[in-house]
């Protein structure tokens, strides 16, 4: 038995001796494989950023978005950060700056979703874009392809996208503008459109000088395929406006057809020290002040291959304001505009004017005007009842700088009542024309002429103060003559600045029936002063001893 045991042991030892080197080799091979796998994964991890950058660049190139530059600043198991994204400028662009820039883009995801091409959210900060609006529609240059597709159907759900610190600069035929603010987008499922909300967007004018103060928009919309629809409330961001609501807006835009429209309506209430037009439109500062009243309006803008078109309708109610040295009140009526930018009226528009005060109060008038391609209003004509007669103003030039004021059958008695000089009254009718030219904002009158109607009239000036001041025979004679002066001829000329000094020259020819048997007398009167002083307030007064130079017959004693 012992030999067998010995033989068995030898065999066992021999077998064990053969297995030990094989197991060692297997362990070595396994360790080497693990090491190679770890080294491979490490190398793959180290090159993950380059791989991600290549994949993103390939995806953008497949969409036709080029040229593009960016860098992946962080890549983890749950997020990726892209920094310094720049797209464009597009081919043919005169700008050297990119069409679209983004400081940082952060994409959050789960690995399982990422493999299927889905992410949880995207945050974009410090986004800047340059857009062009022209006869071809809206363009973002080299980034325009990003606007294509998107809204529904097979496009699938969209992650929550938040854009913060965005700025879009718009170049349009009407000038350059900027949109600043934030934007949120989401699309929960493939059948739903993209939901858009903008909690704050500010529209600013980039022209110099400013045409309007910034306006803020709050609202939202949807993007369904290539169809964009939106609604918003616009409020003024001007200092002193108190965030007043300016308009409610609704609009649409077809990204594929490159056409759209915006409709706006609003009701504005103006008050001094509150909301005023010059608060919203700096170009009106220094031109109007103390505006009050209400303005309701509707406006529409459309943009397509034919370019930008706009129109509007404004209803004025009780509008009053001050301009230059004149004061206006009670403006009522409707103004129809064929263009908003620049403003252009649909032919001649007419408004009723309750009051114009420019030295003499004019009530219940009508004004006709038009706004041409210059964007500035041009007065065509205006008319008021005045002193039982009529005043009318008509343009005499294609511009807005020359007019002719026509005086028709103004009653002398009513006119002198407006002058309101104690003891002064009269009768007769006056007519004539007064040329007015606007120079540096001032109404300049040159050689205005008025004359009394045939048949003449009477001027009566009775004043105890004038009697007491008559210190010589000539002034006494003059004072007596004016107590009942029957004129057969009355002429007046007027020249000067209606906002400053005016020169009046009056020529009377007639007699006092009770003085020297009605001996004929010629009076020449020179007056100088402001229109407000001379006519409305009468602060210069009618003092014959100081203001009248007379030509009378040689003094003769009255016959008892």
C-alpha positions as CSV (number, residue, x, y, z in Angstrom):
1,X,0.0,0.0,0.0
2,X,2.8,2.4,0.8
3,X,4.2,2.5,-2.7
4,X,0.8,3.5,-4.1
5,X,0.5,6.3,-1.6
6,X,3.9,7.5,-2.5
7,X,3.1,7.4,-6.2
8,X,-0.2,9.3,-5.6
9,X,1.6,12.0,-3.7
10,X,4.2,12.4,-6.4
11,X,1.4,12.7,-9.0
12,X,-0.5,15.2,-6.9
13,X,2.6,17.3,-6.3
14,X,3.3,17.3,-10.0
15,X,-0.2,18.4,-10.9
16,X,-0.1,21.3,-8.4
17,X,3.2,22.4,-9.6
18,X,1.8,22.7,-13.1
19,X,-1.3,24.9,-12.1
20,X,0.5,27.5,-10.1
21,X,2.2,29.2,-13.1
22,X,-1.0,29.2,-15.1
23,X,-3.0,30.9,-12.4
24,X,-0.3,33.5,-11.9
25,X,-0.4,34.2,-15.6
26,X,-4.2,34.6,-15.6
27,X,-4.0,37.0,-12.7
28,X,-1.3,39.0,-14.5
29,X,-3.4,39.1,-17.6
30,X,-6.5,40.2,-15.7
31,X,-4.6,42.9,-14.0
32,X,-3.2,44.1,-17.3
33,X,-6.6,44.1,-18.8
34,X,-8.0,46.1,-15.9
35,X,-5.1,48.5,-16.1
36,X,-5.5,48.9,-19.8
37,X,-9.3,49.5,-19.3
38,X,-8.5,52.1,-16.6
39,X,-5.9,53.7,-18.8
40,X,-8.3,53.7,-21.7
41,X,-11.1,55.2,-19.6
42,X,-8.7,57.8,-18.3
43,X,-7.6,58.7,-21.8
44,X,-11.2,58.8,-22.9
45,X,-12.1,61.0,-19.9
46,X,-9.2,63.2,-20.7
47,X,-10.3,63.6,-24.3
48,X,-14.0,64.0,-23.5
49,X,-13.9,67.8,-23.8
50,X,-12.4,67.6,-27.3
51,X,-14.9,64.9,-28.3
52,X,-17.8,67.0,-26.9
53,X,-16.5,70.1,-28.8
54,X,-16.3,68.1,-32.0
55,X,-19.8,66.7,-31.6
56,X,-21.3,70.1,-31.0
57,X,-19.4,71.7,-33.9
58,X,-20.6,68.8,-36.2
59,X,-24.2,69.3,-35.0
60,X,-24.1,73.1,-35.8
61,X,-22.4,72.5,-39.1
62,X,-25.1,70.0,-40.0
63,X,-27.7,72.8,-39.4
64,X,-25.7,75.1,-41.7
65,X,-24.6,77.4,-38.8
66,X,-21.1,78.7,-39.6
67,X,-18.6,80.1,-38.8
68,X,-18.7,79.1,-35.1
69,X,-16.3,79.3,-32.3
70,X,-16.7,78.2,-28.6
71,X,-15.0,76.2,-25.9
72,X,-16.3,73.6,-23.5
73,X,-15.3,74.9,-20.1
74,X,-16.7,72.0,-18.0
75,X,-18.0,68.6,-18.8
76,X,-19.4,66.4,-16.0
77,X,-21.8,63.5,-15.4
78,X,-24.8,65.8,-15.0
79,X,-23.9,69.0,-16.9
80,X,-21.8,70.7,-19.6
81,X,-20.8,74.3,-19.8
82,X,-20.0,76.1,-23.1
83,X,-18.2,79.4,-22.9
84,X,-17.5,82.2,-25.4
85,X,-19.9,81.1,-28.1
86,X,-19.6,83.3,-31.3
87,X,-21.5,82.7,-34.5
88,X,-20.8,84.7,-37.6
89,X,-20.5,87.4,-38.9
90,X,-22.4,86.0,-41.9
91,X,-21.1,86.2,-45.4
92,X,-21.5,89.7,-46.9
93,X,-21.9,91.3,-43.5
94,X,-20.2,94.7,-43.1
95,X,-19.9,94.1,-39.3
96,X,-16.8,92.6,-37.8
97,X,-18.5,91.6,-34.6
98,X,-20.3,88.2,-34.4
99,X,-24.0,87.9,-35.3
100,X,-24.7,86.0,-32.0
101,X,-22.5,85.8,-28.9
102,X,-23.1,84.0,-25.5
103,X,-20.9,84.3,-22.5
104,X,-21.9,81.0,-21.0
105,X,-24.4,78.1,-21.8
106,X,-25.1,75.5,-19.2
107,X,-26.8,72.3,-20.1
108,X,-28.2,70.0,-17.4
109,X,-28.9,66.3,-18.2
110,X,-29.2,62.7,-16.9
111,X,-26.9,60.2,-18.5
112,X,-29.8,58.0,-19.6
113,X,-31.6,61.0,-21.2
114,X,-28.4,62.3,-22.8
115,X,-27.9,59.0,-24.6
116,X,-31.4,59.4,-26.1
117,X,-30.6,62.9,-27.1
118,X,-32.6,64.7,-24.4
119,X,-31.5,67.2,-21.7
120,X,-33.3,68.6,-18.7
121,X,-32.6,72.4,-19.0
122,X,-30.5,75.0,-20.7
123,X,-29.4,78.3,-19.2
124,X,-27.9,81.0,-21.4
125,X,-26.3,84.2,-20.0
126,X,-24.9,87.3,-21.5
127,X,-26.4,86.7,-24.9
128,X,-25.9,89.3,-27.6
129,X,-27.5,89.1,-31.1
130,X,-27.5,91.5,-34.1
131,X,-30.7,91.3,-36.2
132,X,-31.7,92.9,-39.5
133,X,-35.3,93.7,-40.4
134,X,-35.6,94.6,-44.1
135,X,-37.7,93.8,-47.2
136,X,-36.6,90.2,-46.8
137,X,-37.9,89.9,-43.2
138,X,-36.0,89.1,-40.0
139,X,-32.4,87.8,-40.2
140,X,-29.8,86.9,-37.6
141,X,-27.0,86.6,-40.2
142,X,-25.0,83.4,-39.8
143,X,-27.3,82.3,-36.9
144,X,-30.5,82.5,-39.0
145,X,-30.6,78.7,-39.4
146,X,-31.2,78.4,-35.7
147,X,-34.6,80.0,-36.2
148,X,-35.8,77.3,-38.6
149,X,-37.9,74.4,-37.5
150,X,-38.6,73.8,-33.9
151,X,-42.2,74.3,-32.8
152,X,-44.1,71.0,-32.9
153,X,-44.7,67.8,-34.7
154,X,-41.8,65.4,-34.8
155,X,-39.4,68.0,-33.2
156,X,-40.1,66.4,-29.8
157,X,-40.2,68.0,-26.4
158,X,-38.0,71.0,-25.6
159,X,-36.1,71.4,-22.3
160,X,-36.7,74.4,-20.1
161,X,-34.6,77.2,-21.6
162,X,-33.8,80.4,-19.6
163,X,-32.0,83.3,-21.3
164,X,-30.7,85.9,-18.9
165,X,-29.0,89.2,-19.7
166,X,-29.9,89.1,-23.4
167,X,-29.5,92.0,-25.8
168,X,-30.8,92.0,-29.3
169,X,-29.8,95.0,-31.5
170,X,-32.2,95.6,-34.4
171,X,-31.2,97.4,-37.6
172,X,-34.3,98.5,-39.5
173,X,-35.2,101.1,-42.2
174,X,-36.5,103.3,-39.4
175,X,-33.3,103.2,-37.4
176,X,-31.5,101.1,-34.9
177,X,-33.1,99.8,-31.7
178,X,-32.1,97.5,-28.8
179,X,-34.1,94.8,-26.9
180,X,-32.7,93.9,-23.4
181,X,-34.0,91.5,-20.9
182,X,-34.7,87.8,-20.1
183,X,-36.6,85.0,-21.9
184,X,-38.0,81.6,-20.9
185,X,-39.0,78.8,-23.3
186,X,-40.4,75.3,-22.7
187,X,-42.1,72.5,-24.7
188,X,-43.4,69.6,-22.4
189,X,-44.2,67.2,-25.2
190,X,-43.9,66.7,-29.0
191,X,-47.5,67.8,-29.7
192,X,-47.3,71.0,-27.7
193,X,-46.0,74.3,-29.2
194,X,-43.0,76.0,-27.6
195,X,-44.2,78.2,-24.7
196,X,-42.4,81.6,-24.5
197,X,-42.5,84.1,-21.6
198,X,-40.6,87.4,-21.2
199,X,-41.0,88.8,-17.7
200,X,-39.1,91.9,-18.8
201,X,-38.0,93.2,-22.2
202,X,-36.8,96.7,-22.6
203,X,-37.0,98.4,-26.1
204,X,-34.5,101.4,-26.5
205,X,-33.8,103.8,-29.3
206,X,-30.2,103.9,-30.4
207,X,-30.6,107.1,-32.4
208,X,-29.0,110.3,-31.4
209,X,-30.8,112.4,-30.3
210,X,-33.3,110.0,-28.7
211,X,-36.7,109.8,-30.5
212,X,-38.4,108.0,-27.6
213,X,-37.7,106.9,-24.0
214,X,-37.3,103.2,-23.3
215,X,-40.4,101.0,-23.2
216,X,-40.8,97.8,-21.1
217,X,-42.8,94.7,-22.3
218,X,-44.2,91.9,-20.2
219,X,-45.9,89.0,-21.8
220,X,-45.5,85.7,-23.7
221,X,-46.4,83.7,-26.7
222,X,-46.0,80.4,-28.5
223,X,-43.9,79.0,-31.3
224,X,-45.7,76.3,-33.3
225,X,-43.6,75.0,-36.1
226,X,-42.6,78.3,-37.8
227,X,-45.6,80.2,-36.5
228,X,-44.8,82.6,-33.7
229,X,-47.6,84.4,-31.8
230,X,-47.3,86.7,-28.8
231,X,-49.1,89.2,-26.6
232,X,-47.7,91.8,-24.2
233,X,-48.3,94.9,-22.2
234,X,-46.1,97.9,-22.8
235,X,-45.2,100.3,-20.1
236,X,-43.0,103.4,-20.1
237,X,-39.6,103.2,-18.5
238,X,-39.1,106.9,-18.8
239,X,-38.1,108.8,-15.6
240,X,-41.1,110.4,-14.2
241,X,-43.6,108.3,-16.1
242,X,-44.3,106.0,-13.1
243,X,-44.4,102.9,-15.3
244,X,-47.6,104.2,-17.1
245,X,-49.2,101.6,-19.4
246,X,-48.8,102.6,-23.0
247,X,-50.3,99.8,-25.0
248,X,-51.6,96.3,-25.2
249,X,-50.0,94.4,-28.1
250,X,-50.7,91.2,-30.0
251,X,-48.8,89.9,-32.9
252,X,-47.6,87.0,-35.1
253,X,-44.6,86.1,-37.2
254,X,-44.0,83.4,-39.7
255,X,-40.3,82.3,-39.5
256,X,-40.6,80.4,-42.7
257,X,-42.5,83.0,-44.7
258,X,-40.6,85.9,-43.1
259,X,-43.7,88.0,-42.5
260,X,-45.7,89.1,-39.5
261,X,-47.9,91.8,-38.0
262,X,-48.3,93.6,-34.6
263,X,-51.4,95.3,-33.4
264,X,-51.5,97.8,-30.5
265,X,-54.1,99.8,-28.7
266,X,-53.9,102.2,-25.8
267,X,-55.6,104.9,-23.8
268,X,-53.4,107.7,-22.5
269,X,-54.3,110.3,-20.0
270,X,-52.0,113.4,-19.8
271,X,-51.6,115.8,-17.0
272,X,-49.0,118.4,-16.0
273,X,-46.3,117.0,-13.7
274,X,-47.6,113.5,-14.7
275,X,-47.5,111.7,-17.9
276,X,-46.9,114.0,-20.8
277,X,-46.0,113.4,-24.5
278,X,-42.6,115.1,-24.0
279,X,-41.9,112.6,-21.1
280,X,-42.2,109.8,-23.7
281,X,-40.8,111.6,-26.7
282,X,-37.7,113.7,-25.9
283,X,-37.9,115.4,-29.3
284,X,-41.0,117.4,-28.0
285,X,-39.1,118.9,-25.0
286,X,-39.0,122.6,-25.4
287,X,-41.8,122.5,-27.9
288,X,-44.8,121.7,-25.7
289,X,-45.5,121.8,-22.0
290,X,-48.3,121.4,-19.5
291,X,-50.1,118.8,-21.7
292,X,-53.5,117.5,-20.5
293,X,-56.4,115.5,-21.9
294,X,-56.9,112.1,-23.3
295,X,-55.7,110.2,-26.4
296,X,-57.0,106.8,-27.5
297,X,-55.3,105.1,-30.3
298,X,-55.0,102.0,-32.5
299,X,-51.9,101.0,-34.5
300,X,-50.8,98.2,-36.8
301,X,-47.4,97.3,-38.1
302,X,-46.8,94.6,-40.7
303,X,-43.5,93.4,-42.2
304,X,-43.0,91.1,-45.2
305,X,-41.0,91.0,-48.4
306,X,-42.4,94.4,-49.2
307,X,-40.8,96.0,-46.2
308,X,-42.3,97.5,-43.0
309,X,-45.7,99.1,-43.2
310,X,-47.6,100.8,-40.4
311,X,-50.8,102.8,-39.8
312,X,-52.7,104.2,-36.9
313,X,-55.7,106.1,-35.7
314,X,-55.7,108.6,-32.8
315,X,-58.8,110.1,-31.1
316,X,-58.0,113.3,-29.1
317,X,-60.3,114.5,-26.3
318,X,-59.9,117.7,-24.5
319,X,-56.1,118.0,-25.3
320,X,-54.5,121.2,-24.0
321,X,-50.9,122.3,-24.0
322,X,-48.5,125.3,-24.2
323,X,-46.2,125.9,-27.2
324,X,-44.0,128.9,-27.7
325,X,-45.9,131.8,-26.3
326,X,-49.3,130.4,-27.2
327,X,-51.7,128.3,-25.2
328,X,-54.0,125.7,-26.7
329,X,-57.0,124.0,-25.2
330,X,-59.9,121.8,-26.1
331,X,-58.4,120.0,-29.1
332,X,-60.8,117.3,-30.2
333,X,-61.0,115.0,-33.2
334,X,-59.5,112.0,-35.0
335,X,-56.2,111.8,-36.7
336,X,-55.5,109.0,-39.2
337,X,-51.9,108.1,-40.0
338,X,-50.7,106.1,-43.0
339,X,-47.3,105.7,-41.5
340,X,-46.0,105.7,-37.9
341,X,-42.3,105.6,-38.6
342,X,-41.8,108.2,-39.8
343,X,-45.3,109.7,-39.0
344,X,-47.3,110.5,-42.1
345,X,-51.0,111.5,-42.1
346,X,-53.6,110.2,-44.5
347,X,-53.9,113.5,-46.3
348,X,-55.2,116.6,-44.5
349,X,-56.6,116.1,-41.0
350,X,-58.9,118.5,-39.2
351,X,-59.3,119.1,-35.5
352,X,-61.6,121.4,-33.5
353,X,-59.8,123.8,-31.2
354,X,-61.6,125.1,-28.2
355,X,-59.1,127.9,-27.3
356,X,-55.9,129.5,-28.6
357,X,-54.3,132.2,-26.5
358,X,-51.6,134.1,-28.3
359,X,-52.2,137.6,-27.0
360,X,-55.8,137.5,-28.0
361,X,-58.0,134.6,-27.0
362,X,-59.5,132.7,-30.0
363,X,-62.3,130.3,-29.3
364,X,-64.1,127.5,-31.2
365,X,-61.8,127.2,-34.1
366,X,-60.9,124.5,-36.6
367,X,-57.4,123.6,-37.7
368,X,-56.4,121.6,-40.8
369,X,-52.9,120.1,-41.0
370,X,-51.0,117.3,-42.6
371,X,-47.9,115.3,-41.7
372,X,-45.6,114.7,-44.7
373,X,-42.6,112.6,-45.4
374,X,-40.5,114.8,-43.1
375,X,-42.5,113.5,-40.1
376,X,-43.3,117.1,-39.0
377,X,-46.8,118.6,-38.9
378,X,-47.6,121.3,-41.5
379,X,-50.4,123.7,-40.8
380,X,-52.7,124.0,-43.9
381,X,-55.3,126.3,-42.6
382,X,-57.1,127.5,-39.4
383,X,-60.2,129.6,-38.8
384,X,-61.8,131.2,-35.7
385,X,-64.8,133.4,-35.1
386,X,-63.4,136.6,-33.7
387,X,-65.1,139.9,-32.6
388,X,-68.2,139.1,-34.6
389,X,-66.0,138.5,-37.6
390,X,-63.6,135.8,-38.7
391,X,-59.9,135.1,-38.6
392,X,-58.4,132.6,-40.9
393,X,-54.8,131.4,-41.3
394,X,-53.6,129.7,-44.5
395,X,-50.2,128.3,-45.5
396,X,-48.5,130.2,-48.3
397,X,-45.6,127.8,-48.8
398,X,-44.9,124.1,-49.3
399,X,-43.1,124.1,-45.9
400,X,-44.3,125.1,-42.5
401,X,-42.8,128.6,-42.3
402,X,-45.1,131.1,-44.2
403,X,-48.7,131.9,-43.6
404,X,-51.2,134.6,-44.2
405,X,-53.7,135.7,-41.5
406,X,-56.9,137.0,-43.0
407,X,-59.2,139.3,-41.0
408,X,-62.8,139.5,-42.2
409,X,-65.4,141.9,-41.0
410,X,-64.1,142.2,-37.4
411,X,-66.4,144.4,-35.4
412,X,-64.6,147.4,-33.9
413,X,-66.9,147.5,-30.9
414,X,-66.3,143.8,-30.1
415,X,-62.6,144.2,-30.6
416,X,-62.4,147.2,-28.2
417,X,-64.3,145.2,-25.7
418,X,-61.4,142.6,-25.8
419,X,-58.9,145.4,-25.4
420,X,-60.8,146.5,-22.3
421,X,-59.5,150.0,-22.0
422,X,-61.7,152.0,-19.6
423,X,-63.6,154.7,-21.5
424,X,-62.7,153.4,-25.0
425,X,-65.5,152.2,-27.4
426,X,-66.2,152.4,-31.1
427,X,-68.0,151.0,-34.1
428,X,-67.2,149.9,-37.7
429,X,-65.8,146.9,-39.5
430,X,-62.2,145.9,-40.1
431,X,-60.7,143.6,-42.8
432,X,-57.2,142.9,-44.1
433,X,-54.3,140.5,-44.3
434,X,-51.3,139.9,-42.0
435,X,-48.3,137.9,-43.5
436,X,-46.6,135.6,-40.9
437,X,-43.3,133.9,-41.3
438,X,-41.8,131.5,-38.8
439,X,-38.2,132.3,-38.2
440,X,-36.2,130.4,-35.5
441,X,-39.5,129.5,-33.9
442,X,-40.8,133.0,-33.7
443,X,-43.8,134.3,-35.7
444,X,-42.6,137.4,-37.6
445,X,-45.1,139.8,-39.1
446,X,-44.2,141.9,-42.0
447,X,-46.4,144.8,-43.2
448,X,-49.7,143.5,-42.1
449,X,-52.5,145.8,-43.2
450,X,-56.0,146.4,-42.0
451,X,-58.6,148.9,-43.1
452,X,-62.1,149.9,-42.1
453,X,-65.1,149.1,-44.4
454,X,-66.7,151.8,-46.4
455,X,-68.9,154.0,-44.3
456,X,-66.4,154.3,-41.5
457,X,-67.4,154.3,-37.9
458,X,-66.9,156.1,-34.5
459,X,-64.2,156.0,-31.9
460,X,-65.1,157.3,-28.5
461,X,-62.5,157.8,-25.7
462,X,-63.7,159.5,-22.6
463,X,-61.4,159.5,-19.6
464,X,-61.1,161.8,-16.6
465,X,-57.5,160.9,-16.3
466,X,-56.8,161.9,-19.9
467,X,-58.7,165.2,-19.3
468,X,-56.6,165.9,-16.3
469,X,-53.3,165.1,-18.1
470,X,-54.0,167.5,-21.0
471,X,-51.5,170.2,-20.4
472,X,-51.5,172.3,-23.6
473,X,-53.9,173.4,-26.3
474,X,-52.9,170.6,-28.7
475,X,-53.5,167.7,-26.3
476,X,-56.7,169.3,-25.1
477,X,-57.9,169.5,-28.7
478,X,-56.9,165.9,-29.3
479,X,-58.7,164.7,-26.1
480,X,-61.8,166.6,-27.1
481,X,-61.7,165.2,-30.7
482,X,-61.5,161.6,-29.4
483,X,-64.6,162.0,-27.3
484,X,-66.7,161.5,-30.4
485,X,-64.5,161.0,-33.4
486,X,-66.4,160.0,-36.6
487,X,-63.8,158.5,-38.9
488,X,-64.3,158.1,-42.6
489,X,-60.9,156.4,-43.1
490,X,-59.1,154.0,-40.7
491,X,-56.0,152.1,-41.7
492,X,-53.5,150.0,-39.6
493,X,-50.2,148.5,-40.3
494,X,-48.4,145.9,-38.1
495,X,-44.8,144.6,-38.1
496,X,-42.5,142.8,-35.7
497,X,-42.1,139.7,-33.7
498,X,-45.4,138.4,-32.3
499,X,-43.4,136.9,-29.4
500,X,-41.6,140.2,-28.8
501,X,-41.9,143.8,-29.9
502,X,-44.6,144.8,-32.3
503,X,-45.0,148.1,-34.2
504,X,-48.6,149.4,-34.7
505,X,-49.3,152.4,-36.9
506,X,-52.9,153.7,-37.0
507,X,-54.2,156.3,-39.4
508,X,-57.5,158.0,-38.7
509,X,-59.3,160.6,-40.9
510,X,-62.5,162.2,-39.7
511,X,-64.0,164.7,-37.4
512,X,-65.8,165.4,-34.2
513,X,-69.2,167.0,-35.1
514,X,-69.2,168.9,-31.8
515,X,-65.6,170.3,-32.3
516,X,-65.1,173.3,-34.6
517,X,-68.2,172.5,-36.6
518,X,-66.8,169.1,-37.6
519,X,-63.6,170.4,-39.0
520,X,-61.6,167.5,-40.6
521,X,-58.8,166.0,-38.5
522,X,-56.1,163.5,-39.4
523,X,-54.6,161.4,-36.6
524,X,-51.5,159.2,-36.9
525,X,-51.0,156.8,-33.9
526,X,-47.8,154.9,-33.2
527,X,-47.9,152.0,-30.7
528,X,-45.1,149.7,-29.7
529,X,-45.0,146.7,-27.3
530,X,-45.8,143.1,-27.0
531,X,-48.9,141.7,-28.5
532,X,-50.1,140.5,-25.1
533,X,-49.6,143.9,-23.5
534,X,-51.0,145.9,-26.4
535,X,-54.1,143.9,-27.2
536,X,-55.0,141.3,-24.6
537,X,-54.1,143.0,-21.3
538,X,-53.9,146.7,-22.5
539,X,-51.1,147.5,-20.0
540,X,-49.6,150.1,-22.4
541,X,-53.1,151.6,-22.6
542,X,-54.5,154.1,-24.9
543,X,-52.9,157.4,-23.8
544,X,-53.3,159.9,-26.6
545,X,-51.0,162.4,-24.9
546,X,-48.1,160.0,-25.0
547,X,-48.8,157.9,-28.0
548,X,-50.6,160.1,-30.6
549,X,-48.9,162.5,-33.0
550,X,-51.6,164.5,-34.7
551,X,-51.9,166.6,-37.7
552,X,-54.8,169.1,-37.1
553,X,-56.0,172.3,-38.6
554,X,-54.7,175.6,-37.1
555,X,-56.3,176.2,-33.8
556,X,-59.3,178.4,-34.1
557,X,-61.8,179.6,-31.5
558,X,-65.0,177.9,-31.4
559,X,-68.0,179.9,-32.5
560,X,-70.3,180.5,-29.6
